[in-house]
Amino acid sequence: MRRLTWIKARNAAPQYIRAMHRLPLTVFSLIAPTLAGVGVVIGLVGGLTGGMGLVLSAGAGAVVALPVSWAVARALSGPPKTGEDP
């Protein structure tokens, strides 16, 4: 009986972790194309006309979206609970 309780407690953690990763991934799916488009516009305004330059600027925008989406998801999830790191 004790082992079943441990298995239930152990299996509860991955569901919580999966739920915590869902919000940043959803936010990333909205922010990444937006910042990639901003990167392309900045590249065009800067005078890049070649395909590789525009692809690199779009990639740079998508890379910048990683920490931005993490920060937005953290802000949307609310204040940290007591006892957790801020």
N, C-alpha and C positions, 0 to 999 in steps of 0.2 A: 504494500500500500504506500509506503514511504517513497518508493522508486517512482510510482506513477505521479505522485505530487511533484517530484523533481522534474520529471519529463514535461509535465504541463507547464511548470514555471519556465523551463528552458525554452520551450516552443513559443511562449508568449513574446519573448524578446524579438525574434526576427520579424514578427508582424508589426511590432512597434517601429522597428528600424525601417521596414519597407514603407510604412505610412509616413515616416519623417523624410524619406527620400522622394516621395511622390510630389510634394509641393515644390521643392527646388527644381525638379525636372519639368514640371508644368510651367513654372515661371520662366525657366530657361528656354522652353519651346516658343514662348512669346517674345522674349527679350533678344534672343540670338539673331533671328532674322531682321529685327529692327535695327540692332547695332551693326549688323553686316551691311544693311542698306545705307546706314549712316557712313560707314567706312567707304563704301563705293562712291557716295556723293562727295565725300572729302577727297577721295582720289581723283574724281573727275574735275573738281574745282581746282585741285592742285596741279592739274595738267597731265595726269596719267591717261593715256589713250590706249595703251597696249593691254591685251587680255591678261597677261600674267600680273601686271601691276594691280589691276582691278580685282583679280582673284585673291591676291595677297592682302589687299586692303579689306576685302570682305572677310577673309580669314582672321585678320587682326580684330575686326569688329566682333566676330563670333568668340574669339578668345577673351576679349574684354567682357563679354556677356557672362562668363563663368562666375567671377567674383560678384558682379552686379546682381545676378539672379540669386546667388547665395544670400547676399545682404537683404534683398527685397523679400525673399522667402522667410528669412529670420525675423524681419520686421512684421510681416503678415502673421506669423505664428503667435505673436503676442509676447508679453514679458516672460522671462525665464521663471520657472517655478522655484520655490524656496529650496536651497541646497544645491542648485545647479550653477554652473559657471555662467556669467552674464554673456 
